[in-house]
Amino acid sequence: MNSPYTSMNVWTEGFRETVRPGAMHVDRRDFLKGLGAGLLVAMASGEAWAQESGRGGGFGGHALPTDLNAWIHIGADGKVKVFTGKVEVGQNIRTSLAQAVAEELRVEFDAVSMVMGDTDQVPWDMGTFGSMTTPTMSPRLRNMAVAARDMLVQMAATEWQVDSSRLTTADGKVKETSGGRSIAYGELTHGEKLVKVVEGDPPLTPATEWKIAGTPEPKVGGREFVTGKHKFPSDIARPGMIHGAVVRPAGFNAKLTSVDTSAAEKMAGVKVVRDGDFIGVVAPDAYTARQAADAIDAKWDVPKQQGNDGLFAYLKSHPEHERGGGRGQMQKGSVDPALAGADVKLEESYTVQYIAHAPLEPRAAVAEWQDGKLTVWTGTQRPFGVQGELMQAFNLPAEKARVIQPDMGSGYGGKHTGEAAMEAARLAKAAGAPVKVVWTREDEFTWAYLRPAGLIEIRAGAKKDGTLVAWQQDNYNSGLSAIDTPYDVENHVAQYHPAQTPLRQGSYRALAATANNFARESHMDAVAHAVGMDPLEFRRKNLKNERLRAVLDAAAEKFGWGKAKATAERGFGIACGTDKGGYIATCAEVEIDAHKKVRVRRVVAAWESGAVVNPDGLKNQQMGGTVMALGGALFEHILFGDGKIANAHFADYRVPRFKDAPEVEVVLIDRKDLQPAGAGEIGLIALAPAVGNAIFQATGVRVKNMPMAPASKVPGIEDSGFIS
């Protein structure tokens, strides 16, 4: 891919992603663990930060602020502002984080407002990804709220000359426990900064005592989103703003051989910007900018490249040499001897295609230079990461580069990098005016990174009674997430093999957990069939993890597993999985018509991710995740060859439609005895295998490829016989 950008390091979900011309390579690091309970108001040591980063003393030179005011401010009117580098991308953390603060600070929910993703106002944050906001940022903010509450009590005790043990807090006030005097928080702070260093872990309110957290609080700003009042990044306008467009290469890894910009330069109000292979234009309006970019005659040399045909053989035979052979190996016992002695042996290969994030809002940015300072409004899950890219590109100190993230139109892991921000900033600097760049849908499908394709090979062995004795899972290219089996197998190995990838790839909602779970749960079903056991009973027999058993049983009970008999037209499937501290089980009912057209009619998902902060929000996550997963399971795939994407429009790239949406029932298991885990991703991982297993139950055909029912035949994928 001929990129105008230098290499950029992107930390996301425990992986180090280096964006290079042609591909996004992923290096595994220690998984980013929770920040721990002793977080803030101020850190006396780097221990909690080290837990998050996998290294001591901070992360990339960034230390957590030690003053409360960096995180929370209480105005004279009692209104609470909370500052966080996390961003709202549709997952509703603006609401759930506000609930957590309101709970601990003892204020009404409406008194809390969140300032998010503005690098000039909030503490540094590595980004919003990996289902980490709830397990890391929520306890951090809860700790700050507790510290602020304690400070307010001390302030009131000092003012009243009483012992603080005689005081309590409620409804945004400090009160005497006797029922006497009370004073509002704002009367104590007068809107001034709260400065305090706190050591240790303050006691948090147990989930069993929550009054605001744990309730179905409506989405903050929901009316603005519904009515169109909310300003997404693509809606931002600045005084004197003009519009930009970029001339794209004719294919990946292309080299510019010649360019003629004369036609564009003759257009009224158009300015052409040329910097090496970067060619852009600015114009008074978006239409003229696009016309001017199209008028530029650029010639490119595009080399022959790998396409869909033979993709999986290519991935297996092209390891990424710079990182060595297999990585991330998890092993117990010895697979080969156990497999040799097994009564039933089963070996299969499963594949997943590249798919696009396909956000409703493509990449967009507005850049403005004033007095040497660059401000960019853009949709990104990593405002500070994009700030770093801009600082490096333009040789700016942090105080001269500001990134603001208006709540954007989704990302699904696809907006970690700042391409649109970089383009807008380059054009704005050349034009001497604010510039807006909005990617076209074709730009988004072609030049954004994709969810990795992958080949997953599994060997398994079992006794006649259904006891698993051996399991080996090898993943080529798609990734490590959820690669190890949650089942109890004495001899098992799981290994990830990085590959040279023909397309740019990177984070996608649930990462490789979807691919690994699809392969594993499809294979579990196949082994169950081979030993003659019911798929549910086979899983239960080999599963000691009580949390996973609980969601499996809950889903089966709600679905009515085993009560209806499969036919050639109707089948039922079940699957389960765990990732990032969450547990899910999914049952699916599929309908297959005389033309072999597959339709998912009903889905029941049981979900457990610790204590539930917002049940309605969690149900929305699962329902949205189910529909999104349906696309990757049945239809979605990138068609490509010789450096070009062939289906770079929604007319050609099949995503789920309203008519595809099944009836979805969600069973939430609220574990108030456990800390809340992230829930943005796990909802996707069990849908595809449940659907595939249902197809098998109806037809006897085991579909081992995602997508399972492509609208058009994908070169390199076995034709399953099912078409949409």
WONORBEL-V543517 format. One record per backbone hydrogen bond with DSSP energy under -1.0 kcal/mol. NH is the residue of the N-H (numbers start at 1). CO is the residue of the C=O. Records with the same first field share a line. If there is no record, write none. Layout:
BEGIN
NH->CO + CO
END
This chain:
BEGIN
3->1
8->19
10->17
12->15
15->12
16->27
17->10
18->25
19->8
20->23
23->20
25->18
27->16
29->14
33->51
50->46
51->47
52->48
53->49
54->50
59->62
62->59
70->67
71->68
72->68
73->81
75->79
78->75
80->111
81->73
82->113
83->71
84->115
96->92
97->93
99->95
100->96
101->97
102->98
103->99
104->100
105->101
106->102
107->102
111->108
112->109
113->80
115->82
117->84
119->403
121->118
122->118
128->381
132->129
136->132
137->133
138->133
140->136
141->137
142->138
143->139
144->140
145->141
146->142
147->143
148->144
149->145
150->146
151->147
152->148
153->149
154->150
155->151
156->152
157->153
158->154
159->155
160->156
161->157
162->157
166->163
167->164
168->175
170->173
172->106
173->170
174->183
175->168
176->181
177->166
179->176
183->174
185->172
188->184
189->185
190->186
192->189
209->206
210->207
214->613
215->212
217->215
222->219
225->221
226->222
227->223
228->224
229->224
230->224
235->232
236->233
241->238
242->434
243->283
244->436
245->281
247->279
252->643
254->251
255->301
257->299
258->299
260->297
265->261
266->262
267->264
270->267
271->282
273->280
275->278
278->275
280->273
281->245
282->271
283->243
289->285
290->286
291->287
292->288
293->289
294->290
295->291
297->260
298->296
299->258
301->255
308->640
311->308
314->310
315->311
316->312
317->313
320->498
321->319
323->320
324->321
327->496
330->494
332->492
338->334
339->335
340->336
341->337
342->339
344->462
346->460
348->458
350->456
351->704
352->454
353->706
361->409
365->437
366->377
367->435
368->375
370->373
373->370
374->400
375->368
376->402
377->366
378->404
379->364
381->415
386->382
387->383
388->384
389->385
390->386
391->387
392->388
393->389
394->390
396->391
400->397
401->398
402->374
404->376
405->117
408->88
410->408
414->411
422->418
423->419
424->420
425->421
426->422
427->423
428->424
429->425
430->426
431->427
432->428
435->367
436->242
437->365
439->363
444->440
445->441
446->442
447->443
448->444
450->504
451->355
454->352
455->476
456->350
457->474
458->348
459->472
460->346
461->470
462->344
463->467
466->463
469->461
470->461
471->491
472->459
473->493
474->457
475->495
476->455
477->497
483->480
488->542
489->487
492->332
493->471
494->330
495->473
496->327
497->475
500->318
506->450
509->412
511->508
513->510
516->512
517->513
518->514
519->515
520->516
521->517
522->518
523->519
524->520
525->521
526->522
527->523
528->524
529->525
530->526
531->527
533->528
538->534
539->535
540->536
541->537
542->538
543->540
549->545
550->546
551->547
552->548
553->549
554->550
555->551
556->552
557->553
558->554
559->555
560->556
561->556
563->560
567->570
571->590
573->588
575->586
577->584
579->582
582->579
583->608
584->577
585->606
586->575
587->604
588->573
589->602
590->571
591->599
592->569
593->597
596->593
599->591
601->589
602->589
603->663
604->587
605->665
606->585
607->667
608->583
611->674
618->614
619->615
620->616
621->617
622->618
623->619
624->620
625->621
626->622
627->623
628->624
629->625
630->626
631->627
632->628
633->629
634->630
635->631
636->631
638->354
641->644
642->305
644->641
646->639
652->649
653->649
660->657
663->601
665->603
667->605
669->607
671->610
672->670
674->671
677->609
684->681
685->682
690->686
691->687
692->688
693->689
694->690
695->691
696->692
697->693
698->694
699->695
700->696
706->351
708->633
709->634
717->714
END
